[in-house]
Amino acid sequence: MKTMLAASGLAITMTLGLAAPAAHAQGGAPLLDLTLYGQLERWLGAGPLDLRNIYTRQTGHNSRDFHDAADGAGMSFTLLQVTNDFGQSWIVGGYNPQSWSSTDGWHETPRDWQRTAFIFNYTAGELWRQVQSDDILPNRGIRQTFNEPNHGPTFGAGPDLFVNDRLNAALSWQVSYGDGLSEGTSIIDGSTGGQLFRVDALEVYSISLVPEPATTAMFIGGLGVLGWTAWRRRARPAPRRTH
C-alpha cells in the first residue's frame, strides 16, 4: 500500500490494497456526537453552532456524489473515520470556511485573515491551522483546499488531508497546515511517506451560527417596540378640522 506525492501539485499515484469499507459507513451510528460537536464548537470559537448533515458516504459513492451534495453549501466540517492495516482507527477531518466546488481548483488565501481553515485529529485531540505569512516560506499556507470533480474533500497543498475519487482511501502530508516544521508528516498517525488509510466513514456538515439568546431577545424586543409604535400611530385619533 504505497503512494508517491508531488507536494507542489496533486500528482498522486496509488496502489490500493484496501478492504471493503466497514458497515459503519452504510447506516451505522454517525461520527458526530455531542462530545465531538462540543470540540468542534470550541475549535471554531464562533459560539453555538447549528450543524446539519449534508453528505454521508454510501456504498458505491464516488467524489462526484460528494460534490453534488456539498458544493455551494457554504462553510462546513468534514469528518472521516480512517483505519490502518493494523486495525487502528482515528477520527480526523477539517473545517472549510468556503464552499466546496468541483470546478474551482485551488482555493487560495494570500492574506492571513483569509487563512481560517483548520484540520484536526479528534482521536488525538490535535489541531493544525493554516500556516501564516510570517513563516519562513510565506506562501506555504496559501492553498486552503483543492476543488476538482475527481477528488474527494482535499485540504492543503501536501495534500495535508486528502480523500481519493472512490472515497475509500485517505492520506495526510502536511505542507499548508501546522507549524511549518512538520512538512511531510501525517496528521493521522505522525508517520511520513504518505501512508494510505482506509476510509470507513465520511460525513460533511454545513455550519450555521446560532444567535446568542441575548441577541435574539434584543431582536424580538426591537420588533415589539416597532409594532407598538405602529399601533400607536394607527390608534391616534385624527386631528379635528376647524372651519
C-alpha atoms as an extended CHARMM CRD file, in Angstrom:
* protein
*
       243  EXT
         1         1  MET       CA              0.0000000000        0.0000000000        0.0000000000  PROA      1               0.0000000000
         2         2  LYS       CA              2.1040000000        2.8860000000       -1.2900000000  PROA      2               0.0000000000
         3         3  THR       CA              1.7810000000        6.3520000000       -2.7100000000  PROA      3               0.0000000000
         4         4  MET       CA              4.0330000000        8.8750000000       -4.4010000000  PROA      4               0.0000000000
         5         5  LEU       CA              3.3770000000       12.5630000000       -3.7720000000  PROA      5               0.0000000000
         6         6  ALA       CA              4.2620000000       15.7950000000       -5.5020000000  PROA      6               0.0000000000
         7         7  ALA       CA              3.8340000000       18.4150000000       -2.7990000000  PROA      7               0.0000000000
         8         8  SER       CA              3.7540000000       21.3200000000       -5.2640000000  PROA      8               0.0000000000
         9         9  GLY       CA              0.7280000000       19.8740000000       -7.0460000000  PROA      9               0.0000000000
        10        10  LEU       CA             -1.5720000000       16.8990000000       -6.7630000000  PROA      10              0.0000000000
        11        11  ALA       CA              0.1310000000       14.2910000000       -8.9090000000  PROA      11              0.0000000000
        12        12  ILE       CA             -0.7320000000       11.2330000000       -6.8320000000  PROA      12              0.0000000000
        13        13  THR       CA             -0.1850000000        7.6300000000       -7.8550000000  PROA      13              0.0000000000
        14        14  MET       CA             -1.7060000000        4.9590000000       -5.6320000000  PROA      14              0.0000000000
        15        15  THR       CA             -1.6790000000        1.2250000000       -5.3640000000  PROA      15              0.0000000000
        16        16  LEU       CA             -4.5490000000        0.3380000000       -3.0770000000  PROA      16              0.0000000000
        17        17  GLY       CA             -4.7490000000       -2.8240000000       -1.0550000000  PROA      17              0.0000000000
        18        18  LEU       CA             -7.7900000000       -1.7560000000        0.9300000000  PROA      18              0.0000000000
        19        19  ALA       CA            -10.5250000000       -3.9420000000        2.2810000000  PROA      19              0.0000000000
        20        20  ALA       CA            -14.1760000000       -3.0560000000        1.7250000000  PROA      20              0.0000000000
        21        21  PRO       CA            -15.3930000000       -0.1370000000        3.8390000000  PROA      21              0.0000000000
        22        22  ALA       CA            -16.7620000000       -1.0800000000        7.2230000000  PROA      22              0.0000000000
        23        23  ALA       CA            -20.5100000000       -1.3820000000        7.7250000000  PROA      23              0.0000000000
        24        24  HSD       CA            -20.2710000000        1.7950000000        9.8080000000  PROA      24              0.0000000000
        25        25  ALA       CA            -20.2860000000        3.7890000000        6.5870000000  PROA      25              0.0000000000
        26        26  GLN       CA            -23.5730000000        2.2580000000        5.4490000000  PROA      26              0.0000000000
        27        27  GLY       CA            -26.0490000000        3.0910000000        8.1560000000  PROA      27              0.0000000000
        28        28  GLY       CA            -24.1290000000        2.7950000000       11.4330000000  PROA      28              0.0000000000
        29        29  ALA       CA            -24.0180000000        5.4510000000       14.1230000000  PROA      29              0.0000000000
        30        30  PRO       CA            -22.9600000000        8.8620000000       12.7760000000  PROA      30              0.0000000000
        31        31  LEU       CA            -19.4900000000       10.1040000000       13.6000000000  PROA      31              0.0000000000
        32        32  LEU       CA            -20.8410000000       13.3390000000       15.0510000000  PROA      32              0.0000000000
        33        33  ASP       CA            -21.9800000000       13.0140000000       18.6590000000  PROA      33              0.0000000000
        34        34  LEU       CA            -22.4050000000       15.6190000000       21.3950000000  PROA      34              0.0000000000
        35        35  THR       CA            -18.7960000000       15.3270000000       22.5820000000  PROA      35              0.0000000000
        36        36  LEU       CA            -17.3650000000       15.8130000000       19.0860000000  PROA      36              0.0000000000
        37        37  TYR       CA            -19.8610000000       18.6160000000       18.4560000000  PROA      37              0.0000000000
        38        38  GLY       CA            -18.6300000000       20.4150000000       21.5700000000  PROA      38              0.0000000000
        39        39  GLN       CA            -14.9980000000       20.0460000000       20.4970000000  PROA      39              0.0000000000
        40        40  LEU       CA            -15.6970000000       21.3810000000       17.0040000000  PROA      40              0.0000000000
        41        41  GLU       CA            -17.5530000000       24.3300000000       18.5180000000  PROA      41              0.0000000000
        42        42  ARG       CA            -14.5870000000       25.1470000000       20.7740000000  PROA      42              0.0000000000
        43        43  TRP       CA            -12.0620000000       24.7850000000       17.9600000000  PROA      43              0.0000000000
        44        44  LEU       CA            -14.0540000000       27.0920000000       15.6810000000  PROA      44              0.0000000000
        45        45  GLY       CA            -14.6350000000       29.5690000000       18.5140000000  PROA      45              0.0000000000
        46        46  ALA       CA            -17.6170000000       31.3020000000       16.8980000000  PROA      46              0.0000000000
        47        47  GLY       CA            -20.2350000000       30.4560000000       19.5400000000  PROA      47              0.0000000000
        48        48  PRO       CA            -23.1190000000       27.9470000000       19.3240000000  PROA      48              0.0000000000
        49        49  LEU       CA            -23.3140000000       26.1010000000       16.0050000000  PROA      49              0.0000000000
        50        50  ASP       CA            -26.1150000000       24.5430000000       14.0090000000  PROA      50              0.0000000000
        51        51  LEU       CA            -24.5440000000       21.5700000000       12.2080000000  PROA      51              0.0000000000
        52        52  ARG       CA            -26.6090000000       19.8800000000        9.5130000000  PROA      52              0.0000000000
        53        53  ASN       CA            -25.5690000000       16.7050000000        7.7540000000  PROA      53              0.0000000000
        54        54  ILE       CA            -25.4160000000       17.3810000000        4.0120000000  PROA      54              0.0000000000
        55        55  TYR       CA            -23.4760000000       14.2870000000        2.9580000000  PROA      55              0.0000000000
        56        56  THR       CA            -22.8390000000       10.7650000000        4.2490000000  PROA      56              0.0000000000
        57        57  ARG       CA            -20.9370000000        8.3390000000        2.0530000000  PROA      57              0.0000000000
        58        58  GLN       CA            -22.9050000000        5.2970000000        0.9770000000  PROA      58              0.0000000000
        59        59  THR       CA            -21.9070000000        2.1040000000       -0.8520000000  PROA      59              0.0000000000
        60        60  GLY       CA            -20.9360000000        2.8400000000       -4.4430000000  PROA      60              0.0000000000
        61        61  HSD       CA            -20.4800000000        6.5760000000       -3.9630000000  PROA      61              0.0000000000
        62        62  ASN       CA            -17.5950000000        8.4710000000       -5.5120000000  PROA      62              0.0000000000
        63        63  SER       CA            -16.2440000000       12.0140000000       -5.4450000000  PROA      63              0.0000000000
        64        64  ARG       CA            -18.9870000000       13.3200000000       -7.7020000000  PROA      64              0.0000000000
        65        65  ASP       CA            -21.6230000000       12.2400000000       -5.1740000000  PROA      65              0.0000000000
        66        66  PHE       CA            -19.7320000000       14.2070000000       -2.5410000000  PROA      66              0.0000000000
        67        67  HSD       CA            -19.6010000000       17.2900000000       -4.7690000000  PROA      67              0.0000000000
        68        68  ASP       CA            -23.2840000000       17.0100000000       -5.7370000000  PROA      68              0.0000000000
        69        69  ALA       CA            -24.1750000000       17.2290000000       -2.0540000000  PROA      69              0.0000000000
        70        70  ALA       CA            -21.5550000000       19.6350000000       -0.6760000000  PROA      70              0.0000000000
        71        71  ASP       CA            -20.7950000000       22.1270000000       -3.4600000000  PROA      71              0.0000000000
        72        72  GLY       CA            -22.1630000000       25.5950000000       -2.7850000000  PROA      72              0.0000000000
        73        73  ALA       CA            -23.2650000000       24.7370000000        0.7560000000  PROA      73              0.0000000000
        74        74  GLY       CA            -21.0550000000       27.3180000000        2.4840000000  PROA      74              0.0000000000
        75        75  MET       CA            -18.7030000000       26.6580000000        5.3760000000  PROA      75              0.0000000000
        76        76  SER       CA            -18.5680000000       23.0470000000        6.5550000000  PROA      76              0.0000000000
        77        77  PHE       CA            -16.8980000000       20.3880000000        8.6490000000  PROA      77              0.0000000000
        78        78  THR       CA            -15.6440000000       17.1940000000        7.0020000000  PROA      78              0.0000000000
        79        79  LEU       CA            -15.3800000000       14.1460000000        9.2850000000  PROA      79              0.0000000000
        80        80  LEU       CA            -13.5410000000       10.9260000000        8.4540000000  PROA      80              0.0000000000
        81        81  GLN       CA            -13.0910000000        7.6600000000       10.2870000000  PROA      81              0.0000000000
        82        82  VAL       CA             -9.8980000000        6.0780000000        8.9700000000  PROA      82              0.0000000000
        83        83  THR       CA             -8.1520000000        2.7860000000        9.7490000000  PROA      83              0.0000000000
        84        84  ASN       CA             -4.6440000000        1.4820000000        9.0730000000  PROA      84              0.0000000000
        85        85  ASP       CA             -3.5500000000       -2.0550000000        8.1620000000  PROA      85              0.0000000000
        86        86  PHE       CA             -3.2190000000       -2.9540000000       11.8610000000  PROA      86              0.0000000000
        87        87  GLY       CA             -6.8270000000       -2.0870000000       12.6790000000  PROA      87              0.0000000000
        88        88  GLN       CA             -6.0750000000        1.1950000000       14.4640000000  PROA      88              0.0000000000
        89        89  SER       CA             -8.7330000000        3.8490000000       13.8360000000  PROA      89              0.0000000000
        90        90  TRP       CA             -8.8710000000        7.6280000000       14.1030000000  PROA      90              0.0000000000
        91        91  ILE       CA            -11.4700000000       10.3220000000       13.5680000000  PROA      91              0.0000000000
        92        92  VAL       CA             -9.9370000000       13.1810000000       11.5880000000  PROA      92              0.0000000000
        93        93  GLY       CA            -11.2690000000       15.9940000000        9.4720000000  PROA      93              0.0000000000
        94        94  GLY       CA            -11.2080000000       19.6500000000        8.5910000000  PROA      94              0.0000000000
        95        95  TYR       CA            -13.0260000000       22.9630000000        8.6480000000  PROA      95              0.0000000000
        96        96  ASN       CA            -13.5650000000       24.6380000000        5.2710000000  PROA      96              0.0000000000
        97        97  PRO       CA            -14.7100000000       28.2750000000        5.5570000000  PROA      97              0.0000000000
        98        98  GLN       CA            -15.5520000000       28.3540000000        1.8460000000  PROA      98              0.0000000000
        99        99  SER       CA            -17.9820000000       26.2630000000       -0.1810000000  PROA      99              0.0000000000
       100       100  TRP       CA            -16.6710000000       23.0990000000       -1.7640000000  PROA      100             0.0000000000
       101       101  SER       CA            -16.6770000000       23.1410000000       -5.5530000000  PROA      101             0.0000000000
       102       102  SER       CA            -15.9370000000       20.7350000000       -8.3840000000  PROA      102             0.0000000000
       103       103  THR       CA            -14.6980000000       23.4400000000      -10.7560000000  PROA      103             0.0000000000
       104       104  ASP       CA            -12.6050000000       25.9840000000       -8.8080000000  PROA      104             0.0000000000
       105       105  GLY       CA             -9.2900000000       24.1410000000       -8.4960000000  PROA      105             0.0000000000
       106       106  TRP       CA             -7.2300000000       25.6980000000       -5.7120000000  PROA      106             0.0000000000
       107       107  HSD       CA             -8.9350000000       27.9890000000       -3.2340000000  PROA      107             0.0000000000
       108       108  GLU       CA             -6.0120000000       30.2650000000       -2.4450000000  PROA      108             0.0000000000
       109       109  THR       CA             -5.7860000000       32.5420000000        0.5930000000  PROA      109             0.0000000000
       110       110  PRO       CA             -2.9430000000       35.0400000000        0.1250000000  PROA      110             0.0000000000
       111       111  ARG       CA             -3.7330000000       37.0770000000        3.2510000000  PROA      111             0.0000000000
       112       112  ASP       CA             -3.6220000000       35.9010000000        6.8640000000  PROA      112             0.0000000000
       113       113  TRP       CA             -7.1910000000       36.9730000000        7.6270000000  PROA      113             0.0000000000
       114       114  GLN       CA             -8.3280000000       34.5280000000        4.9250000000  PROA      114             0.0000000000
       115       115  ARG       CA             -6.3890000000       31.6200000000        6.4410000000  PROA      115             0.0000000000
       116       116  THR       CA             -9.0610000000       30.4540000000        8.8760000000  PROA      116             0.0000000000
       117       117  ALA       CA             -9.3400000000       26.8000000000        7.8170000000  PROA      117             0.0000000000
       118       118  PHE       CA             -8.0030000000       24.0270000000       10.0200000000  PROA      118             0.0000000000
       119       119  ILE       CA             -7.5870000000       20.2600000000       10.0420000000  PROA      119             0.0000000000
       120       120  PHE       CA             -7.6840000000       18.0390000000       13.1030000000  PROA      120             0.0000000000
       121       121  ASN       CA             -7.1970000000       14.6260000000       14.6260000000  PROA      121             0.0000000000
       122       122  TYR       CA            -10.0860000000       14.3260000000       17.0760000000  PROA      122             0.0000000000
       123       123  THR       CA             -8.8600000000       10.9900000000       18.4330000000  PROA      123             0.0000000000
       124       124  ALA       CA             -5.5110000000       12.5240000000       19.4040000000  PROA      124             0.0000000000
       125       125  GLY       CA             -7.0290000000       15.8900000000       20.3600000000  PROA      125             0.0000000000
       126       126  GLU       CA             -4.7850000000       17.8190000000       17.9470000000  PROA      126             0.0000000000
       127       127  LEU       CA             -5.4770000000       20.7820000000       15.6550000000  PROA      127             0.0000000000
       128       128  TRP       CA             -3.4900000000       22.3180000000       12.7770000000  PROA      128             0.0000000000
       129       129  ARG       CA             -4.3330000000       25.7370000000       11.3490000000  PROA      129             0.0000000000
       130       130  GLN       CA             -3.1580000000       27.2130000000        8.0530000000  PROA      130             0.0000000000
       131       131  VAL       CA              0.4460000000       28.3760000000        8.0590000000  PROA      131             0.0000000000
       132       132  GLN       CA              0.5920000000       32.1750000000        8.3920000000  PROA      132             0.0000000000
       133       133  SER       CA              2.5070000000       34.5750000000        6.1680000000  PROA      133             0.0000000000
       134       134  ASP       CA              5.2230000000       35.2130000000        8.7870000000  PROA      134             0.0000000000
       135       135  ASP       CA              6.5060000000       31.6830000000        8.1730000000  PROA      135             0.0000000000
       136       136  ILE       CA              9.9790000000       31.3770000000        6.6500000000  PROA      136             0.0000000000
       137       137  LEU       CA              8.1910000000       30.2750000000        3.4500000000  PROA      137             0.0000000000
       138       138  PRO       CA              5.2880000000       32.7560000000        3.4200000000  PROA      138             0.0000000000
       139       139  ASN       CA              3.4030000000       31.0770000000        0.5660000000  PROA      139             0.0000000000
       140       140  ARG       CA              3.3340000000       27.7160000000        2.3410000000  PROA      140             0.0000000000
       141       141  GLY       CA             -0.1810000000       28.2990000000        3.7160000000  PROA      141             0.0000000000
       142       142  ILE       CA             -1.7300000000       29.9300000000        0.6660000000  PROA      142             0.0000000000
       143       143  ARG       CA             -3.5300000000       26.8290000000       -0.6410000000  PROA      143             0.0000000000
       144       144  GLN       CA             -6.5650000000       26.1860000000        1.5320000000  PROA      144             0.0000000000
       145       145  THR       CA             -8.4750000000       23.4660000000       -0.3640000000  PROA      145             0.0000000000
       146       146  PHE       CA             -8.4040000000       21.7460000000       -3.7510000000  PROA      146             0.0000000000
       147       147  ASN       CA            -11.6950000000       21.5430000000       -5.6590000000  PROA      147             0.0000000000
       148       148  GLU       CA            -11.8660000000       19.1540000000       -8.5950000000  PROA      148             0.0000000000
       149       149  PRO       CA            -14.5100000000       16.5760000000       -9.6160000000  PROA      149             0.0000000000
       150       150  ASN       CA            -12.1840000000       13.5730000000       -9.2650000000  PROA      150             0.0000000000
       151       151  HSD       CA            -11.0810000000       14.4590000000       -5.7270000000  PROA      151             0.0000000000
       152       152  GLY       CA            -12.9410000000       13.9670000000       -2.5000000000  PROA      152             0.0000000000
       153       153  PRO       CA            -12.5160000000       16.6340000000        0.1980000000  PROA      153             0.0000000000
       154       154  THR       CA             -8.9040000000       17.8130000000       -0.0300000000  PROA      154             0.0000000000
       155       155  PHE       CA             -7.1690000000       20.2960000000        2.3030000000  PROA      155             0.0000000000
       156       156  GLY       CA             -3.8170000000       21.9630000000        1.5990000000  PROA      156             0.0000000000
       157       157  ALA       CA             -1.0480000000       21.5090000000       -0.9370000000  PROA      157             0.0000000000
       158       158  GLY       CA              0.5630000000       18.4220000000        0.6280000000  PROA      158             0.0000000000
       159       159  PRO       CA             -2.1750000000       17.3890000000        0.3760000000  PROA      159             0.0000000000
       160       160  ASP       CA             -2.4660000000       17.9170000000        4.1070000000  PROA      160             0.0000000000
       161       161  LEU       CA             -5.6460000000       15.8100000000        4.1870000000  PROA      161             0.0000000000
       162       162  PHE       CA             -6.8470000000       14.0660000000        1.0340000000  PROA      162             0.0000000000
       163       163  VAL       CA             -9.6640000000       11.6690000000        0.0920000000  PROA      163             0.0000000000
       164       164  ASN       CA             -9.4820000000        9.8940000000       -3.2660000000  PROA      164             0.0000000000
       165       165  ASP       CA            -12.1140000000        9.7470000000       -6.0190000000  PROA      165             0.0000000000
       166       166  ARG       CA            -13.6120000000        6.4840000000       -4.7350000000  PROA      166             0.0000000000
       167       167  LEU       CA            -13.9080000000        7.9690000000       -1.2290000000  PROA      167             0.0000000000
       168       168  ASN       CA            -12.3140000000        4.8490000000        0.2390000000  PROA      168             0.0000000000
       169       169  ALA       CA             -8.7370000000        5.9950000000        0.8940000000  PROA      169             0.0000000000
       170       170  ALA       CA             -7.1520000000        8.9410000000        2.6810000000  PROA      170             0.0000000000
       171       171  LEU       CA             -3.6630000000       10.2630000000        3.2750000000  PROA      171             0.0000000000
       172       172  SER       CA             -2.0380000000       13.2180000000        5.0010000000  PROA      172             0.0000000000
       173       173  TRP       CA              1.1890000000       15.0570000000        4.1320000000  PROA      173             0.0000000000
       174       174  GLN       CA              1.4950000000       18.3790000000        5.9680000000  PROA      174             0.0000000000
       175       175  VAL       CA              2.5520000000       21.4510000000        3.9920000000  PROA      175             0.0000000000
       176       176  SER       CA             -0.1120000000       24.1680000000        4.2080000000  PROA      176             0.0000000000
       177       177  TYR       CA             -1.2830000000       23.4560000000        7.7610000000  PROA      177             0.0000000000
       178       178  GLY       CA              0.6520000000       23.2530000000       11.0170000000  PROA      178             0.0000000000
       179       179  ASP       CA              3.7360000000       24.9780000000       12.3740000000  PROA      179             0.0000000000
       180       180  GLY       CA              5.7830000000       24.8010000000        9.1890000000  PROA      180             0.0000000000
       181       181  LEU       CA              8.2190000000       22.3880000000       10.8440000000  PROA      181             0.0000000000
       182       182  SER       CA              6.2920000000       19.1570000000       10.2580000000  PROA      182             0.0000000000
       183       183  GLU       CA              6.2510000000       19.0410000000        6.4740000000  PROA      183             0.0000000000
       184       184  GLY       CA              5.5590000000       15.5530000000        5.1930000000  PROA      184             0.0000000000
       185       185  THR       CA              4.1190000000       14.3270000000        8.4980000000  PROA      185             0.0000000000
       186       186  SER       CA              0.6950000000       12.6900000000        8.6360000000  PROA      186             0.0000000000
       187       187  ILE       CA             -1.8720000000       14.2440000000       10.9710000000  PROA      187             0.0000000000
       188       188  ILE       CA             -3.3790000000       10.7660000000       11.3060000000  PROA      188             0.0000000000
       189       189  ASP       CA             -0.5640000000        8.7860000000       12.9100000000  PROA      189             0.0000000000
       190       190  GLY       CA              2.5050000000       11.0290000000       12.6920000000  PROA      190             0.0000000000
       191       191  SER       CA              4.1260000000        8.8460000000       10.0460000000  PROA      191             0.0000000000
       192       192  THR       CA              5.9910000000       10.1260000000        6.9830000000  PROA      192             0.0000000000
       193       193  GLY       CA              5.9690000000        8.9170000000        3.3880000000  PROA      193             0.0000000000
       194       194  GLY       CA              2.2980000000        9.4190000000        2.5640000000  PROA      194             0.0000000000
       195       195  GLN       CA              0.8300000000        6.2400000000        4.0170000000  PROA      195             0.0000000000
       196       196  LEU       CA             -2.7120000000        5.4000000000        2.9060000000  PROA      196             0.0000000000
       197       197  PHE       CA             -5.5690000000        4.7140000000        5.3070000000  PROA      197             0.0000000000
       198       198  ARG       CA             -8.9060000000        3.0510000000        4.6530000000  PROA      198             0.0000000000
       199       199  VAL       CA            -11.8650000000        5.4180000000        4.9230000000  PROA      199             0.0000000000
       200       200  ASP       CA            -14.5650000000        3.6840000000        6.9680000000  PROA      200             0.0000000000
       201       201  ALA       CA            -16.9220000000        6.6660000000        7.1090000000  PROA      201             0.0000000000
       202       202  LEU       CA            -17.1640000000       10.1220000000        5.5710000000  PROA      202             0.0000000000
       203       203  GLU       CA            -19.6160000000       12.8200000000        6.6250000000  PROA      203             0.0000000000
       204       204  VAL       CA            -19.9420000000       16.5120000000        5.7710000000  PROA      204             0.0000000000
       205       205  TYR       CA            -21.8570000000       19.0140000000        7.9190000000  PROA      205             0.0000000000
       206       206  SER       CA            -22.8530000000       22.5240000000        6.9240000000  PROA      206             0.0000000000
       207       207  ILE       CA            -22.3300000000       25.1780000000        9.5970000000  PROA      207             0.0000000000
       208       208  SER       CA            -24.6950000000       27.9330000000       10.6830000000  PROA      208             0.0000000000
       209       209  LEU       CA            -24.1450000000       30.1750000000       13.6770000000  PROA      209             0.0000000000
       210       210  VAL       CA            -26.8750000000       30.0810000000       16.3190000000  PROA      210             0.0000000000
       211       211  PRO       CA            -27.8120000000       33.6000000000       17.5480000000  PROA      211             0.0000000000
       212       212  GLU       CA            -26.9480000000       34.2220000000       21.1890000000  PROA      212             0.0000000000
       213       213  PRO       CA            -30.0440000000       34.3310000000       23.4830000000  PROA      213             0.0000000000
       214       214  ALA       CA            -29.3820000000       37.9680000000       24.4210000000  PROA      214             0.0000000000
       215       215  THR       CA            -29.1440000000       38.9300000000       20.7640000000  PROA      215             0.0000000000
       216       216  THR       CA            -32.3440000000       37.0690000000       19.9890000000  PROA      216             0.0000000000
       217       217  ALA       CA            -34.1390000000       38.7360000000       22.9110000000  PROA      217             0.0000000000
       218       218  MET       CA            -32.9830000000       42.1830000000       21.7600000000  PROA      218             0.0000000000
       219       219  PHE       CA            -34.1610000000       41.4150000000       18.2400000000  PROA      219             0.0000000000
       220       220  ILE       CA            -37.5780000000       40.2630000000       19.4430000000  PROA      220             0.0000000000
       221       221  GLY       CA            -37.7870000000       43.2550000000       21.7890000000  PROA      221             0.0000000000
       222       222  GLY       CA            -36.9690000000       45.5680000000       18.8950000000  PROA      222             0.0000000000
       223       223  LEU       CA            -39.7510000000       44.0470000000       16.8280000000  PROA      223             0.0000000000
       224       224  GLY       CA            -42.1060000000       44.5980000000       19.7700000000  PROA      224             0.0000000000
       225       225  VAL       CA            -41.1970000000       48.2850000000       20.0140000000  PROA      225             0.0000000000
       226       226  LEU       CA            -41.7050000000       48.7470000000       16.2870000000  PROA      226             0.0000000000
       227       227  GLY       CA            -45.0630000000       47.0090000000       16.4770000000  PROA      227             0.0000000000
       228       228  TRP       CA            -46.1880000000       49.1090000000       19.4490000000  PROA      228             0.0000000000
       229       229  THR       CA            -45.1420000000       52.3280000000       17.6810000000  PROA      229             0.0000000000
       230       230  ALA       CA            -47.0710000000       51.3370000000       14.5630000000  PROA      230             0.0000000000
       231       231  TRP       CA            -50.1440000000       50.5120000000       16.6720000000  PROA      231             0.0000000000
       232       232  ARG       CA            -49.9410000000       53.8930000000       18.4560000000  PROA      232             0.0000000000
       233       233  ARG       CA            -49.8410000000       55.6620000000       15.1210000000  PROA      233             0.0000000000
       234       234  ARG       CA            -52.8660000000       53.7850000000       13.8820000000  PROA      234             0.0000000000
       235       235  ALA       CA            -54.7610000000       54.2790000000       17.1450000000  PROA      235             0.0000000000
       236       236  ARG       CA            -54.0720000000       58.0230000000       17.4540000000  PROA      236             0.0000000000
       237       237  PRO       CA            -57.2650000000       59.9820000000       16.6630000000  PROA      237             0.0000000000
       238       238  ALA       CA            -57.1430000000       62.1840000000       13.6140000000  PROA      238             0.0000000000
       239       239  PRO       CA            -56.9790000000       65.9260000000       14.3880000000  PROA      239             0.0000000000
       240       240  ARG       CA            -60.3080000000       67.7650000000       14.1360000000  PROA      240             0.0000000000
       241       241  ARG       CA            -60.7310000000       70.1760000000       11.3110000000  PROA      241             0.0000000000
       242       242  THR       CA            -61.8780000000       73.6800000000       12.2000000000  PROA      242             0.0000000000
       243       243  HSD       CA            -63.9350000000       75.7800000000        9.8110000000  PROA      243             0.0000000000
